[in-house]
């Protein structure tokens, strides 16, 4: 059974990657083809401090965003 993406089928602008927000609010996406790092295009958004194995930013003083 093939799983389809409803956003792809309805031509909604979106990304299948995860948006990672680094220190200083610098965004990065796990999808190498992604060039638009806005939150609205991404279903999954994480702070780099929450990534398993850590991030180079984790050596800096973390400034967590308030939800």
N, C-alpha and C positions, 0 to 999 in steps of 0.2 A: 504494500500500500504506500503510495507516494503522498507525503505531506506537503501541502502548498501553503504559501504565505498569503494571507488575505490582503495585506498591504501591497504586495507585489501584484496580485490579481486586480486590485482596484486602482493601481497606479498612484498610490500615495507615496510621497517622497519620504524615504526612511532608510535606515542602515541596519544591517544584521549584526554589526559588531557591538562591542561594549565600549562605552565612552569612559575613559579613565581621566580623572581630574587630578593633576599633580599640584604640588606646592606652587603658590603664586597663581593658581587657577589656570595653569597651562593644560589644555586638553590634548588627549591622544586617543585614537580609536584602535581597537584590535583588528579591524578590517583594513588591510593594506590599501584598498582602493578608495577608502573614505577620505573626502577632502572638505566636508562641511561638518564641523564639530559642534553644531548647535544641539542643545539638549532635546529639542522637540523631535529630532530625527532618530533618536536612540531610545530603545526600550530599556536597556540596562545602562546605569550610570553608577560608577563607584569612585570613591576617593582612593588614591594610590596607597594610602596608609593601610587600607583594608585588603590589599592584594596578598595572597599567600606567598610566602618567600620574601616579601618586602619589596621595597623600591628604593632607588638611590635617594629619593626625596625623604625617605623615612629617617635618614641620618640627620636631617635638618630638624629644627624644632617644629613639631606638627601644629598647624593652625587649622583645627577642624571647623568645617562650616556648620552653622546652626541651621537645622531644618525648619 
